[in-house]
Amino acid sequence: QACFSPDGKYVLCGSQDGAIHVWSTESGEEVAQWKGHADTPGVVRWAPRRMMVTSACSALAFWLPDLDKLGTQHTGGMM
Protein backbone atom coordinates (compact mmCIF):
# COMPACT_ATOMS: atom_id res chain seq x y z
CA GLN A 1 0.00 0.00 0.00
CA ALA A 2 1.54 3.31 -1.09
CA CYS A 3 1.58 6.43 1.06
CA PHE A 4 2.52 10.09 0.59
CA SER A 5 4.99 12.17 2.58
CA PRO A 6 3.44 14.83 4.84
CA ASP A 7 4.49 17.55 2.39
CA GLY A 8 3.10 15.62 -0.61
CA LYS A 9 6.45 15.64 -2.44
CA TYR A 10 7.11 11.89 -2.25
CA VAL A 11 5.23 8.62 -2.45
CA LEU A 12 6.63 5.33 -1.21
CA CYS A 13 5.76 1.68 -1.31
CA GLY A 14 7.26 -1.63 -0.19
CA SER A 15 8.19 -4.23 -2.79
CA GLN A 16 8.64 -7.99 -2.99
CA ASP A 17 12.43 -7.61 -3.00
CA GLY A 18 12.24 -6.25 0.58
CA ALA A 19 13.04 -2.66 -0.44
CA ILE A 20 11.14 0.57 0.08
CA HIS A 21 10.89 2.55 -3.17
CA VAL A 22 10.46 6.35 -3.08
CA TRP A 23 9.20 8.43 -6.01
CA SER A 24 8.95 12.17 -6.56
CA THR A 25 5.35 13.26 -7.11
CA GLU A 26 6.60 16.18 -9.23
CA SER A 27 8.72 14.22 -11.70
CA GLY A 28 7.40 10.67 -11.31
CA GLU A 29 11.03 9.48 -11.05
CA GLU A 30 12.25 7.04 -8.42
CA VAL A 31 14.46 9.08 -6.09
CA ALA A 32 15.49 6.52 -3.49
CA GLN A 33 15.45 2.84 -2.63
CA TRP A 34 15.96 1.71 0.95
CA LYS A 35 16.93 -1.92 1.43
CA GLY A 36 16.89 -3.96 4.58
CA HIS A 37 13.77 -6.09 4.93
CA ALA A 38 13.99 -9.85 4.53
CA ASP A 39 10.43 -10.03 3.18
CA THR A 40 7.88 -7.74 1.51
CA PRO A 41 7.16 -4.73 3.75
CA GLY A 42 3.38 -4.86 3.87
CA VAL A 43 3.11 -1.73 6.01
CA VAL A 44 4.83 1.53 5.09
CA ARG A 45 3.89 4.84 6.72
CA TRP A 46 5.30 8.38 6.93
CA ALA A 47 5.13 9.97 10.37
CA PRO A 48 2.51 12.74 10.17
CA ARG A 49 4.65 15.53 11.66
CA ARG A 50 8.20 14.44 10.88
CA MET A 51 10.21 13.21 7.92
CA MET A 52 10.42 9.72 9.35
CA VAL A 53 9.17 6.48 7.83
CA THR A 54 8.22 3.20 9.46
CA SER A 55 7.92 -0.09 7.61
CA ALA A 56 7.23 -3.64 8.67
CA CYS A 57 7.29 -7.20 7.41
CA SER A 58 8.28 -9.62 10.18
CA ALA A 59 10.50 -6.84 11.57
CA LEU A 60 9.82 -3.16 12.25
CA ALA A 61 12.15 -0.56 10.71
CA PHE A 62 12.46 3.20 11.17
CA TRP A 63 13.91 5.30 8.34
CA LEU A 64 15.16 8.87 8.61
CA PRO A 65 15.46 10.11 5.01
CA ASP A 66 18.25 12.52 4.19
CA LEU A 67 16.29 15.05 2.15
CA ASP A 68 19.50 16.37 0.58
CA LYS A 69 20.10 12.94 -0.96
CA LEU A 70 16.58 12.24 -2.23
CA GLY A 71 16.73 12.45 -5.97
CA THR A 72 20.28 11.13 -6.24
CA GLN A 73 19.31 7.43 -6.26
CA HIS A 74 20.64 7.05 -2.71
CA THR A 75 20.25 3.57 -1.28
CA GLY A 76 20.48 3.04 2.41
CA GLY A 77 20.07 0.22 4.86
CA MET A 78 17.75 -0.25 7.76
CA MET A 79 18.46 1.75 10.88
Number of C-alpha atoms within 10 A of each C-alpha: 11 13 16 19 21 15 10 11 12 21 19 24 20 26 16 12 13 18 24 24 18 25 20 19 15 9 10 11 13 18 20 22 19 19 17 16 23 13 16 17 25 16 15 22 18 20 12 12 9 11 15 16 18 15 23 18 16 12 11 13 17 15 17 12 15 11 8 8 12 18 14 10 14 14 15 16 12 14 8
